[in-house]
Amino acid sequence: MKKQIVWGWYLIGVRAWRRLGPILVLLWAMVPRVQAHRLDEYLQAALVGITRDSLNLQLSLTPGAAVASNVLEVLDADHDGRVVAAEQDAYAARVLSEVSMDVDGRPVTLVLQSSHFPLVGAMKEGFGLIELEARAHLPELPAGDHVLHLQNRHLTNISVYLANALVPDTTEVLIQKQRRDLRQTELFIDYTLVPTAARTPLSTTLEIPDQKGSSVARRYLPAILMITGLFIVGLWARRARGGSQRDMSVPGKGKPDGTGAFSRQGKWGAVNFAFRFKVGGPRDRSGGGQQ
């Protein structure tokens, strides 16, 4: 019986690979093309996080191999083939000076919090990622609707841009709408500050504490996922074997297992056995208990 079970699951895996294998191979073949079309562009991706009293800006700058020399010409000021800390700081300051942000038309000042620069060799190959993180302090804003405006003007002649808002990690801020220009050098975020009296702690919306203080979701989620996964696998296996049960009672298609039922022999024997079994014994397929 153990061999039948192992063989049954092996065949399930084979069928799954036959169906999904070509798709995976196609996706793998597309990866180099996806990477290649960025080699002649300087990809600048901006993510904006909004809280009640601050703005957080994350910039991910990736120069393609064909334009890396243009970026290094600005980054490596003395052109000695090395990018030292002073040159990194100067480049980060230039980027932030060419990125502007304002809330309701009032400009805010971005202050660099952290930076990461790749090796020069990685940049020349098109795999170097420059990461900058900056923060701006906001004055006290009233509850209600506000508009944040971001504009990126850094090296516009060789760059492509992406801009998006991060999902707020607090219920104090609600993102209503995002608007961008065609190149995404500009981003407008319409958001709402919730009044203090209407705020609800985020944890109470996601967890239901039990008597011992742990959340019900955290306690029972693994079991729920496991049961759901087994149920889906069972349905898939039952569908995969098609109408095999229709010919189980035809002479030559199966043999009695000693309980009045016919056990399907062959590649789906283990799966059929699992589905016909229930608490209290095997299912009586003789229709009335005839021997």
Phi, psi and omega in degrees: 000321179298321179295321178297319179296313179298317180296321179298313180291328176298316180292326175299316178297321179297315180296320179298319180293323179296326181278320185265340184304309180301324179294316180296319179296320179296317179296320178297321180291335181279343185301312180301324180291323178296320180288324189291327186286357176259000187291336181256021182225154175256101184278121179240111182251128182241133175238132184244124174253135184241130170237180182295325187239010181202162173238137178242127182242126176245122180246127175243113187245119183234102177280132174289163184300326184286340181243006181299324181296326178295320180288319180294331178297327177275320185287312181270087189297321183267001174056042178259007179083003179233146178245103182272174186299320181296321179291325177296315180297320181294320179292318178300319178296322179294318179300312182294331178289337180261004174246121182243148178222143174213154178239121182056034178085358180259117183297148175238155182259123178273132179242126181296130178255321180201160179209153176218130181238139180278176175289153181298321180298320178294323178294319180295333179273355178089013181245006182278133181240119175264127182240126178234140176230127182227161182222146177232132178277139179253141172292168180295122181253144178287158175295148181129199185273141178218163180230125175258136180238125177240135176224131181244119181242021184277121176046057185292339184285341181236008192250153165239153191230150170226142180213135182203160177263140174283151175292125181298142177267018179218152177278001177288337185238131177238119177281122182264315185198151175235137179229139183226157170277179187298320182271354183064028170285340178236140180225130174245127180243116174270120181222165183235133171268123182283137176302149184303318183293336183267357183289143177235130178305136183299327184295327182287340178273347183247340185228147173243102185294142173266189187293335182269000175095351177267157184279145178296319181299315180294331185281319188254355183301315180301318180294320180296316179296321180295314180297318179297318179297316178296322179296317180293318178298319179297316178297319180296317180294321179294322179288325183295326182282354173064226183261035184297334182287340185292332183252020183288332182264003178281132180306135179091347181268344179196182179220149181299143178257011177091000182237010182091352179254160177255126179267124180291122179264150180117209192288336181254019181301316182294321181292317179298319179299318181294323183280335180274350183272138173214168182298131180106356178121171180295155181289137178276110183264004185278352175065062177121005174078019178290142179271000000 
